[in-house]
Amino acid sequence: MTSEEIKLNVEKALDEIRPFLQSDGGDISLISIDNDNSVKVKLEGNCIGCSVNQMTLKSGVEMTIKKYVPQIEEVVNVG
C-alpha cells in the first residue's frame, strides 16, 4: 500500500468514526501519518475533555483505522 493509499484509507476510517463523535459534540482530524505506520489524530470539541477519550481512541479509532490499514501500529492523540 502506497503512502497515498494509506492516507485515503485512514480518512475512510475517520469518516466511519466521525458520526459517533459528532453525536456527542466532538470530532476528529488527521494530523499526520509517520513512517506509514503511526497515525496522529486530534480529538476535538467535547472529545477533548471527555474522560473516556483514551478508551475511545484505542478501542474505537485505532481498531477502525487498523481495519482499513492493517500495517498501522499506533494511533496517537496529539490534541
Secondary structure as a PSIPRED ss2 file (coil, helix, strand):
# PSIPRED VFORMAT (PSIPRED V4.0)

   1 M C   1.000  0.000  0.000
   2 T C   1.000  0.000  0.000
   3 S H   0.000  1.000  0.000
   4 E H   0.000  1.000  0.000
   5 E H   0.000  1.000  0.000
   6 I H   0.000  1.000  0.000
   7 K H   0.000  1.000  0.000
   8 L H   0.000  1.000  0.000
   9 N H   0.000  1.000  0.000
  10 V H   0.000  1.000  0.000
  11 E H   0.000  1.000  0.000
  12 K H   0.000  1.000  0.000
  13 A H   0.000  1.000  0.000
  14 L H   0.000  1.000  0.000
  15 D H   0.000  1.000  0.000
  16 E H   0.000  1.000  0.000
  17 I H   0.000  1.000  0.000
  18 R H   0.000  1.000  0.000
  19 P H   0.000  1.000  0.000
  20 F H   0.000  1.000  0.000
  21 L H   0.000  1.000  0.000
  22 Q H   0.000  1.000  0.000
  23 S H   0.000  1.000  0.000
  24 D C   1.000  0.000  0.000
  25 G C   1.000  0.000  0.000
  26 G E   0.000  0.000  1.000
  27 D E   0.000  0.000  1.000
  28 I E   0.000  0.000  1.000
  29 S E   0.000  0.000  1.000
  30 L E   0.000  0.000  1.000
  31 I E   0.000  0.000  1.000
  32 S E   0.000  0.000  1.000
  33 I E   0.000  0.000  1.000
  34 D E   0.000  0.000  1.000
  35 N C   1.000  0.000  0.000
  36 D C   1.000  0.000  0.000
  37 N C   1.000  0.000  0.000
  38 S E   0.000  0.000  1.000
  39 V E   0.000  0.000  1.000
  40 K E   0.000  0.000  1.000
  41 V E   0.000  0.000  1.000
  42 K E   0.000  0.000  1.000
  43 L E   0.000  0.000  1.000
  44 E E   0.000  0.000  1.000
  45 G E   0.000  0.000  1.000
  46 N C   1.000  0.000  0.000
  47 C C   1.000  0.000  0.000
  48 I C   1.000  0.000  0.000
  49 G C   1.000  0.000  0.000
  50 C C   1.000  0.000  0.000
  51 S C   1.000  0.000  0.000
  52 V C   1.000  0.000  0.000
  53 N H   0.000  1.000  0.000
  54 Q H   0.000  1.000  0.000
  55 M H   0.000  1.000  0.000
  56 T H   0.000  1.000  0.000
  57 L H   0.000  1.000  0.000
  58 K H   0.000  1.000  0.000
  59 S H   0.000  1.000  0.000
  60 G H   0.000  1.000  0.000
  61 V H   0.000  1.000  0.000
  62 E H   0.000  1.000  0.000
  63 M H   0.000  1.000  0.000
  64 T H   0.000  1.000  0.000
  65 I H   0.000  1.000  0.000
  66 K H   0.000  1.000  0.000
  67 K H   0.000  1.000  0.000
  68 Y H   0.000  1.000  0.000
  69 V C   1.000  0.000  0.000
  70 P C   1.000  0.000  0.000
  71 Q C   1.000  0.000  0.000
  72 I C   1.000  0.000  0.000
  73 E C   1.000  0.000  0.000
  74 E E   0.000  0.000  1.000
  75 V E   0.000  0.000  1.000
  76 V E   0.000  0.000  1.000
  77 N E   0.000  0.000  1.000
  78 V C   1.000  0.000  0.000
  79 G C   1.000  0.000  0.000
